[in-house]
Amino acid sequence: MKFKDGSKARANWRVSDGMAGMVLARYRPPQDGQPERVDVVFTENLTVWGERASEFEILPPEKLQ
């Protein structure tokens, strides 16, 4: 998974452009109307917690190698 091109959230989390991460969790907060959220690990020192899932795109397996 990686941030979509042009994502403002990517800049807020200081994630390099095109950097791929692994999803730890995907969930919907219990409040009505809240967007789906994800926790994504990019490096051992950088984990994005609770960001909107819509800020990310799923990478095909061949791009992960």
C-alpha atoms as a printed R data frame, in Angstrom:
   type eleno elety resid chain resno       x      y      z
1  ATOM     1    CA   MET     A     1   0.000  0.000  0.000
2  ATOM     2    CA   LYS     A     2   1.232  3.521 -0.679
3  ATOM     3    CA   PHE     A     3  -0.149  7.034 -0.407
4  ATOM     4    CA   LYS     A     4  -1.948  8.239 -3.522
5  ATOM     5    CA   ASP     A     5  -0.111 10.762 -5.674
6  ATOM     6    CA   GLY     A     6  -0.728 14.279 -4.382
7  ATOM     7    CA   SER     A     7  -1.926 13.132 -0.950
8  ATOM     8    CA   LYS     A     8  -1.637 15.906  1.645
9  ATOM     9    CA   ALA     A     9  -1.601 13.230  4.341
10 ATOM    10    CA   ARG     A    10   1.644 11.825  2.868
11 ATOM    11    CA   ALA     A    11   3.359 15.157  3.454
12 ATOM    12    CA   ASN     A    12   1.904 15.443  6.962
13 ATOM    13    CA   TRP     A    13   3.345 12.035  7.899
14 ATOM    14    CA   ARG     A    14   6.642 12.832  6.088
15 ATOM    15    CA   VAL     A    15   6.515  9.705  3.948
16 ATOM    16    CA   SER     A    16   8.669  9.754  0.810
17 ATOM    17    CA   ASP     A    17   6.868  9.756 -2.523
18 ATOM    18    CA   GLY     A    18   6.232  6.220 -3.768
19 ATOM    19    CA   MET     A    19   7.291  4.568 -0.501
20 ATOM    20    CA   ALA     A    20   5.371  1.316  0.089
21 ATOM    21    CA   GLY     A    21   4.093  0.110  3.446
22 ATOM    22    CA   MET     A    22   2.384 -2.906  4.979
23 ATOM    23    CA   VAL     A    23  -1.124 -2.658  6.434
24 ATOM    24    CA   LEU     A    24  -1.361 -3.620 10.099
25 ATOM    25    CA   ALA     A    25  -5.075 -2.971 10.475
26 ATOM    26    CA   ARG     A    26  -8.053 -1.659  8.540
27 ATOM    27    CA   TYR     A    27 -11.109 -0.545 10.493
28 ATOM    28    CA   ARG     A    28 -14.135  1.715 10.630
29 ATOM    29    CA   PRO     A    29 -14.518  3.879 13.758
30 ATOM    30    CA   PRO     A    30 -17.743  3.205 15.693
31 ATOM    31    CA   GLN     A    31 -19.143  6.720 15.097
32 ATOM    32    CA   ASP     A    32 -21.685  6.932 12.269
33 ATOM    33    CA   GLY     A    33 -20.356  8.315  9.014
34 ATOM    34    CA   GLN     A    34 -16.664  8.084  9.897
35 ATOM    35    CA   PRO     A    35 -14.374  7.013  7.035
36 ATOM    36    CA   GLU     A    36 -12.532  3.709  7.051
37 ATOM    37    CA   ARG     A    37  -9.069  3.982  8.632
38 ATOM    38    CA   VAL     A    38  -5.787  2.092  8.302
39 ATOM    39    CA   ASP     A    39  -2.586  1.629 10.274
40 ATOM    40    CA   VAL     A    40   0.395  1.206  7.907
41 ATOM    41    CA   VAL     A    41   4.045  0.391  8.681
42 ATOM    42    CA   PHE     A    42   6.557  1.981  6.314
43 ATOM    43    CA   THR     A    43   9.808  1.416  8.260
44 ATOM    44    CA   GLU     A    44  10.716  0.276 11.763
45 ATOM    45    CA   ASN     A    45  10.640  3.959 12.781
46 ATOM    46    CA   LEU     A    46   7.628  5.095 10.761
47 ATOM    47    CA   THR     A    47   4.106  3.821 11.304
48 ATOM    48    CA   VAL     A    48   1.070  5.769 10.136
49 ATOM    49    CA   TRP     A    49  -1.763  5.326 12.639
50 ATOM    50    CA   GLY     A    50  -5.445  5.867 11.890
51 ATOM    51    CA   GLU     A    51  -5.151  7.581  8.513
52 ATOM    52    CA   ARG     A    52  -8.093  7.556  6.100
53 ATOM    53    CA   ALA     A    53  -8.002  4.511  3.851
54 ATOM    54    CA   SER     A    54  -9.002  6.730  0.930
55 ATOM    55    CA   GLU     A    55  -5.547  8.386  1.102
56 ATOM    56    CA   PHE     A    56  -3.907  5.119 -0.026
57 ATOM    57    CA   GLU     A    57  -3.778  2.892 -3.065
58 ATOM    58    CA   ILE     A    58  -3.170 -0.841 -3.055
59 ATOM    59    CA   LEU     A    59  -0.069 -1.946 -4.926
60 ATOM    60    CA   PRO     A    60  -0.104 -5.045 -7.137
61 ATOM    61    CA   PRO     A    61   2.142 -7.898 -5.870
62 ATOM    62    CA   GLU     A    62   4.743 -7.414 -8.614
63 ATOM    63    CA   LYS     A    63   5.408 -3.849 -7.371
64 ATOM    64    CA   LEU     A    64   6.257 -5.121 -3.874
65 ATOM    65    CA   GLN     A    65   9.392 -6.999 -4.902
